[in-house]
């Protein structure tokens, strides 16, 4: 059973201090960010140490290092602080034109490439005083999607990673093979043997950090020879161009690449499934007026951006 901790006697300012300390790993820099004196923040750190019964930060030479607990708290603290700020900044009626809050969307570089400019334009027109933050996705954030979405408005992510959370499908995309324009090992059509023998560039790699297309290949008995692993889809073209490497990329993304990217595209010789991009959110925000505004904006941006690419 989950242990319930009373927060009645806790000072929420300690959460602000903890977040700054864990972000900067320095009492001096954290104090400067918060506009506090160094002794005042040192006193806050002492209180935090007593509360957690843990040093949190310890000195090695001139540097501070995290204890294991502090390393675990680093991301939780930011999410908790975001949640607190959202609670106390809530208004009875939401007027986008007057809002000064920050909206946060976790999204890959692929998602930003396809939707970012259109969404930014719509957002600026509707909420000129507010801020839109694009936060890069990662396997860790996706693995803890429900926790991540407590302090984040939306996560843009294809189906195949997250389940049991509210979502709305935005658009569909196809996976296509990309090879270097001067790759003479592969002809106009690609074979299953090409998939097995060619060196690959993949985005993320592992059982919990692979695209649905990668997982489908393994289900078909095709284990790619992974030569290069990157964490950004936009870096794939330069890692394929001028080499004998191959990769799977989203068709929408390939269409947006410069004409001189040094790549040619080939249909994948096996069916790897369609990519369905969706936005995901925490159920606590289902009826939140600010959240509904953002979801409608993202939906509209997806309609406009993908219509131009058809």
Helices and strands as residue ranges (DSSP letters): H 12-24, H 27-34, H 38-52, E 57-60, E 63-66, H 68-89, E 102-107, H 109-111, I 112-116, H 117-126, E 131-136, H 139-143, H 145-148, E 154-158, E 166-173, E 175-180, H 192-197, E 199-203, H 212-219, E 225-230, G 233-235, H 236-240, E 246-250, H 251-255, E 263-266, E 275-281, G 283-285, H 289-309
